[in-house]
Amino acid sequence: MQPFTTTIESLDQEGRGIARRDGKAVFVEGALVGETVIAQTIKCKPTWELAQTVRVLKSSADRVVPRCSHFGVCGGCSMQHAGISLQVAAKQRALEDALQRIGNVRADRMLTPVYGPAWGYRYRARLSVRYVAKKGGVLVGFHEKRSSYVADMLACPVLPPHISGLLPDLRVLVAKLSIRDRVPQIELAVGAGDESSKCADKRPVYALVLRILEPLSDEDQALLRSFADQHQVAFWLQTGGPDTAKPFYPHDNALCYTLPEFDVTIPFAPTDFTQVNHRINRILVRRALSLLAPQAHERIADFFCGLGNFTLPIARSGALVTGIEGSASLVARAEQAAKLNRLEKHCSFQAINLFKDVAPVLEPLLPLDKILIDPPREGAAELVKALPEANHPFSLKRIVYVSCNPATLARDAAILTHDRGYRLRAAGIVNMFPHTAHVESIAMFEPPEKERA
């Protein structure tokens, strides 16, 4: 197909420009609102097209020069061409649109967006590894856009500078291994040690988990030890699923992150789920606790609690909180964290699958004063359907919902408002992943105000 000229009317939830052409919506990668661009169609369907920007004829004032030389090829970021203010505004609009279009609900108040440092923030990442003889050796990086190929990356400005600078050295290291074609992945996890940390070592710990499909030779092991000493990283080895990840060298490479405002330290393994942006996570926890407003002796449940990211700060308030999580291994770690922080008298944990019929699980917990919900992308439909209605004797004073998917948040908000009778008091976005279209959101629900006599 021949390139075409078009003007961008809006942005979609993936950060792509939206234009109209021959009666169809055209989603244009790399284009911003108000711009006139020359675009090339990538995919054509009866009702829509996907295109990419070839040249910008009229530029938006919000356009910036991407910092990363791999932008446009690497699939890790899609919005580096847009200023941070525009990125945040687009994500806030995406949340509002989802709430209205999917949930038919509007928040009484939109919260001020939360955002922070835009570079070097990714304390978790899964890097693909490929031995490609035609390209002269090993590639280490994110996948190319719309492809299973690994981008030929030499740096990544959203990774911590120490790790970004090591990408070329990691390529050389893997190329020297006897099993260089049997190492498909390197997972990064950074323990954010600081002066308030209870970790033994206050310095950041950079853990690199090598997924290996065959055992390492003695020579391979010597190479890893030498690399770890030279570059101040810690290697873990993973032979199967995430639970098989074990420390290799050095052995004393414990990871943790801290929530100084609540005097909480949370140990974790590098394959455990933690938020990628530790600085923004601290602000997210602060906002969630501010909205939940836990009080001493209140009964609170934290659903999909993971390692206790919200559970432990809630317990610090003096409330009695139960953390519920589907993963037994995460529950065990959360219990250990409660003991480490001397909060075990105020919190307990249960391993329960919250995607099945949760009514029998919920009943023994009632009555509850408040709850916090932090589900994966699938949302929490089964849970919210089972909650007491707003006019029930066991109705909840407040519900705080943290979401990584505006669509499922909107769906569950519809259940909470139209079915269970609660009111959406506040909602807003948290820019956990700058330069990507990923939207982290938070919402707060309460029963409607009682009619005045």
N, C-alpha and C positions, 0 to 999 in steps of 0.2 A: 504493500500500500504506500501511496505517496504521502509525505509529510503534509500537515495542514496547519493553518493558523487559527487560534481560538483565544478567547478571553475567559479568565477564570472568575467564577461567580462566588464560590465558597470552598470550604475545605471539608473533607469527610473525616470519619473517625480514625482513618489510617494516616492522616496528614497529607492526603493527596488533593490536588486542586480538582474542582468539579466544574465542568463546562457543559454546554449543550451543542449537539451537532446532529443534524438530520433527525431531530426529534428524540435523540437518545442522550442519556447521561454519559459523559466521558470523564473518566477519572485519570488525571494527569499527574504522574509522579514528578516531583521536583518543581512544581508550580505553586504560586501563592495567590491569594485573593487579589483581584484587580489587575493582575498581570496579563499581558498579551504575549503568547508564546507560540513558537513553532513546535509542534509535537508529532511524534511518530507512534502509530498504533502498534501495540504489542499483542493484544487479544481483542477479538471482535465477537460480540454476542448479539442476538436479536434486539435486546433492549438496552445494552450498555457496551461501552468500550473501555479498555485499559490502554493508556498511552504513556509515553515518557517524554519529558521536555528535551528538545534538541537545541533550541536557542531561545533566549528571553529577549523579546523585542521591546517590551515596556515593563520595567522592573518595579516591584513594590518597595516602599520605603522600609519595610520590615525584612527585606532580603539581606542576608549577611554572607560573607565568604566562609564556606565550610573550613573548619580547622584541619580536618583529617584529609590526607591526600587520597585515601581509599574510599571516600564518600561517593556514593553512586554505584560503586561496585560491590562493596561489602554490604551485607544485609543487616548489620547490627544497628545502624542508625538510619532514620528516614527523614529527619527534620533539621539537619545541621544547617541547611540553607535559610532557615527561619530564625529570627531573633527570639530570645527566651520569652520576652513578653508576649509575642504572638503565639508561641508554642503553648504557653499557659492559658491564654485566652481561648485558643482553639480547643484545648482539653476541657476547660470549664463549659464551653458551649456544647461539646460532645456529651457531657454529663447531663446538662439541662435538656438537650434534645432527646436523649434516651429516656429520661424520666417522663417527659411529655408524650413522646411517640409510642413507647413500649408500655409504660406504666400508667399513662393518663393521670399523672400526679405532678404537682408543683410544690417545691419547698417554700415554706413561709419565709425563709431567709437563706440566701446563698452566702456561704462562708468565704472569707478572703482566701485566695489560693495560697498553698504552702509551697515554697520552692527555695532552693539553696544553691550551692556550688554546682556548676554545670559540667565540670571536667574532673577526671580522676576519681569519680564517685563510685565506680563499679567494684565493690568489694567481693562480689561473687560473679563468676563467669564460667561458661563451659566452652572451651576452645576445641575445635576439631583439629585432628592431626591426619595428614595424608602424605605418604611417600609417593612422590610423582617423579619418576626418572626423567621424563621429558622436560621438566622444569628445573632439573638439576639437583633434586634432593627432596627435602621435607618442607611441607607448608604447615604452619601453625596459626590458626586464627578463626574468625567467624565464617559462616558460609556466605558465599556470594548471593546477591539478591536473586530470588526466584530460581535458585540452583542448589544442587547438592555439592558443587565444587567448593573447595576452601579458598577463600580470598588470599592473595599473595601479599600478606601484611608484614610490614616491618615495624609498625608502631600502632598504638591505639590510644587516643587521648582521653577516652572515657574510662580506661583502666587506670589503676594507681600508677604514677610515673615509674616507680621501681619495676613493676611488671611489664609495662609498655616497653621500657628500654631493654627488657630481657627477651623479647620475642625473637630477634635474630639469633641470640645465643641458644634459645630453646630449640630452634630449628637445627642448629649445628649439633646440639647434644643428642637429639633423637636420631639424627642421621648416623651418629657414631654407634648407636646401640645395635646389638646383633638382631634384635626383634623390631627394627625400625618400621617394618610394614605390619606390625602387630600391636601398634600403639594408636588406637583410634581417637583418643580424647585426653585432654588435660583439663581438669577442673580446678579453678582458682577459688580460694576462700581466704579472706584476710581477717585476722583477729584484731579488732580495733583497740589495742591496749593504750591506756593513757594514765595520767597521774592518779585518777580515781579508781583505776582497775584493781580488782583483787587478784588478778592473774599474777603468777610468780614473776613473769617478765613483763615490764611496762612497755617494751618496744612492740610495734606491730609484728605479727607473725604472718608470713606469706606462705600459705600451704598450697602445694601443687599436687593434685591427686592424679597419678598416671593410671589410666585404664589400660591394663595389659592383658593380652589374649594368650600369651605364652610366658613361662617363667624367665626371669632375668638370669643372665650368666654372671659369673663372678666378676668378669671385666665390666659388665653393665652396671653392676652394683657399685663398683669402685668409681665409675664415671659419675653416677648420681651423687655419691657422697662428696666427691671433689667439687661438683657443681654447687651443691648445697652450701658447702663451706665458703666457696668463693663469692657466691651471690646472695648469701644470707636468706635462703629459702628453706622450707621444710618439705620433704617428699613423703607422700603417702602412696600406697599401691592399692589398686582396686582390681580384683580378678573376676568379679561377677557383678551382682547388683550393688546398690549404694551401701548396704549393710556390710559388704565385704571389704570396705576401705579400711586399711590399717596403717598406722605410722610406720615409715621405713627408716628415715634418717633426717634429723636427729630424733630420738625417741621422746624427748621432753619438749614437744611442740604443741602444748595445749592451746586451744583457741577459746576466746570469749569475746563478748562485746558488752558494753556498759550503758546503763541509763542513769547518768550521774544525778539527774534531778530527783530520782526516786531511790538513790543509793542501792541500785540493783546491778548485779553482774550475772551474765548468763553464759555459761560454758556451752560450746557446741562442737560437733564434728564437722569437717569440711563438706560432707555430703548432706548434712541436715539442712532443712529449709530455714533460711534467715533472709531478711530484707537485704537487697543488694546495696542500698544507700544508707549507711549507718547514721550519717548526720541527719538525713531527712526522717529516718525512723524515730530518732529521738523526738523530733518535732511532732511526728504523727502520734506517738504515744502520749505526748503532752496534750495534744488536741483531743484525742479520744478520752483521756481521763477528765479533761475539762468538761466535755460534753456529758460524760457519764456521771460526773460529780459523785463518786462513791463516798459514803459516810460510814463511820465506825459502826459496826454491828449490823449493817445491811447485809442481806443475803443476795449474792450476785453470782451469775454463771458466765463463764467465758467459753464460748463455743468455737471449735476449731482453734484451740489455744496454742498448738505447736509446743515450743520450748517454754512458753510462759511469758512471751513478749509483753502482753497486757495483763496477764494474771498476776504476776509478781508486783507490778506497780499498783494494781488495785488492792492487793493484800496489804501493801505498805500503808494504805489509808486506814487500816483497821477493820475494813469490811471482811466478811467471811465469804470467800470466793471458791467456786469449784471450776476447775479447768477441764474441759472435755475435748478429746482429740482421738482421731481414728488410729493413729500410729502408736503401738505399744512402746516402741523404742523412744519416741519423742516424749511420751508420758514419763518414762523412766528418767530421762534427762531433766524434764521439768521438775520432777520430785527431788532430784539431786540439787537443782538450782534453788529450790525452795529451802532446802536445808543449808546450803551455802550462804544464803541471804537471811537465814534465821526467820523464815516466814512460814514454816510448816504448820504453825498453830492457826494461821489465818487462811491457809489455802490447802486444797486437796485436788487430786487429779484422777480422771477415769478414762480408760481407753474404750471408746464407743464409736461405732460407725454411724455417722450422722446423715448418711445418704439413704438409709433404710427407714423403716417405720420408727420414728423417734418418740411417738406418744408414750409408749411404756417406759422409755428412758427418762422422759421429761417429768412424768408424774411424781416420782419419788423426790425430785428436787424442789417441787412447789411447796409452799409459796416462795416466789423470788421477788425481790424488790426491783432489780434491774438486770439486764443482760448485755453482753457484748458479743457480736458475731463477726468473725474474720475468716470467711470461707475461701476456698480456691475458686478458680474461674467458673466452675459449675454453679456457684451460688449456694443457697441454703433453702431451697423451696420446701423440702420435706419438713425442715425445722420450723420455718415461719408459719406453715400451715397448722402446726401442732401447738403454737403458742396460745395462751389464754386470750380471749377476746378482750377488747378495751373496756367493756362494761361487765366483765366477769369479776367475781370477788377476788380472784387471784391475778387480776390484771397487773401488768408491769408498769412501774412508774416511768421507766425510760428504757429505750433500746438504742444502742449505738451499733451501727453496721459499717464495717470497714470492707471495701471491695476492690478487687483488681480487675473488674469487668463491668462497665456501666450497663451493659445489656442485662446481665443477670441481677444486678442491683435494682434496675428499674422493674424487672419482672417481680422480684421479691417485695419491692416497695408497693407494687400494686396489690399483692396479697395482704400485706400489713395494713394498708389503708382501706381498700375496698372490701376486703373479706374480714379482717380481724378488727377493723375499726379504729386503728391508731392514726395519728396525724404526723405528716412529715414536717418537722419543725425546722430542720436545717440540713444543708448538704453543701459539699464543696470538694475540690480536687486537691491532691497532693502530688507534686511533680517528682515522683520517685525515680523516674527514668528520663532525664533530660535528653533531648534530641531523638527520642523515639515517640511513637504514637501511643505507647502504653499509658493508660490512665488509672491511677490509684485514687479512690474516692472514699469519702466518709459521710455518713448520714445519721441523723438522730430523730427518733420517733417518740411520741408521748401520747397518752390518751387525750381525747379532745377536752377542752375546758368544760367543767360542769356548768350547766345553765345557772345563772344567778337567780336567786329567789326574788 
